[in-house]
Amino acid sequence: MALRAARRLASCSRQGRLLLPSQAQAPCNPPAAAAAAFLHSHATSFGYKQVREEEKSRLVGNVFSSVASSYDLMNDLMSVGLHRLWKDRLVSKLNPFPGMKHLDVAGGTGDVAFRVLERIKSVGHRAMQGTLTATEEDTHIYVCDINPNMLNVGKKRAVERGYSEEHCLSWIQGDAEALSFEDGSMDGYTIAFGIRNVTHIEKALSEAYRVLKRGGRFLCLELSHVDVPVFKQIYDVYSFSVVPTMGELVAGDRQSYQYLVESIRRFPNQEKFAQMIQEAGFERVEYENLVGGVVAIHSGLKL
Amino acid sequence: MRRTAALLSSHGGAGGRSIPQALAAVLVCPLSKKPLRYCEASGSLVSDAVGVSFPVVDGIPCLVPKDGRLLDDHQEKSEQDSSTGDSSG
C-alpha cells in the first residue's frame, strides 16, 4: 500500500516534468534543431534483429505497406476472427459518448474508429430517441496512422459505409511519437496493435498523455505475453510455425509475419508495460488479459 | 489553438481543398506543437515556428516529422506576409 502511494507520488512529480518541455520549447525552435533531432540514431529492435532507429520505422513501414490490402483478412485468419471481439471489448471499455473528441492512433483501416462511431450513434439515439442533437454533431474521431496505405484502406471503407468525412471522421498521417494534436484536446485515446511498432514506446505514451484532456482515458490493445504453461507452448508453435506460413500463402509475404511474431515476443510484458504507462503520468493504470494473455488491454486515466 | 483554426479556415471558403474546421481546430505542428497555417499556393500546411512545411495528399494532411520539408527563408517570409494580410481582412 505504502509502496503504491510512493509510486503514485513519484508519478505525480514525473507528470510535472513531462509537461514542462513542451512549454519551454515554445517560442522559436530553429529549424536546425529540428533537423538535428532526426540525425540522432541508436540501435533498436526490429523483431529479433538489431537495427538502427531510423531503419526500424522504414522497415515497419515496408511491413504495413506490403500487407495493407490483405491486412483485415490476415487478422481474421490469424486470430480466428477474435480480433473483432477484442476491438469490441476495447471500445466498450472506452465508453464513448456523444460529443466526444477521440483520437485513434495506428488505426488506419478504421476498425476502431468505426466501432467508436457506431457506439456513439447508438448511445445518442437511445437517449434522444432518434433526433440528431447538437452534442452528437460535435462528435469527432481522428484517425492517425503513419502509413498512408493503411489510411487509404480506411478512407475507402468509410465511403463504403456511408460515413461522410466532413462530419465526424478525419484521417491524418502522423507519428505516434510526435502527434500533431493540441495539448489537452482529446477525451479518449486508443491504440490497437500499434504501440508495439513504434520505435520509442515511452515517447508515444507521453504524447498520448499530452493530447488527452484531464479526465481523458488512454486505452491500448496489444498482443501480449501468455503465461499459462501448456497453452504457452501451443501458442509458440502456432506463432512461429503457423503464422509465417499463413502470411506467405495469403499475403504472399512471409517476412512481414515473421517480424510480427518476433515483435510480439520483444514487447514488454503486461506488468512492465503497465509500469511504463504509469511513468508517462497516467493514473489508475490497469490491464485485462484476454485469451490467457494473447492480447491485453491496458488502461489509464489522465487526472 | 484558435489561431490555428482561424488561419486554416480563412483560406477555406473558396478553395474546397481546405482543411475541415473540426480538424483545423486541433491540428498543430508535430515538432513545435505550435499552430499551422494552410498555404494555398503549395497546398501544404506550414509551421512558421520551425519553418517546415507538411504536404496534404488526397485530403490527408501528412504531419510525419520526417516528411516535413524545410522552408526556404525568402519563400517563407513572403508567404507569411500575404497570409497575415488575408486573415486580418
Interface residues (C-beta under 8 A of the other chain):
Chain A: S22 Q25 A26 P27 C28 N29 P30 P31 A34 A35 F38 E54 S57 K101 H140 Y142 I146 P148 L151 N152 K155 E165 E166 C168 S170 W171 I172 Q173 G174 D175 A178 L179 S180 F181 E182 D183 S185 M186
Chain B: M1 T4 P20 A22 L23 A25 V26 L27 V28 C29 P30 L31 S32 K33 K34 L36 A49 V50 G51 V52 V57 D58 G59 I60 P61 C62 L63 V64 P65 K66 D67 G68 L70 L71
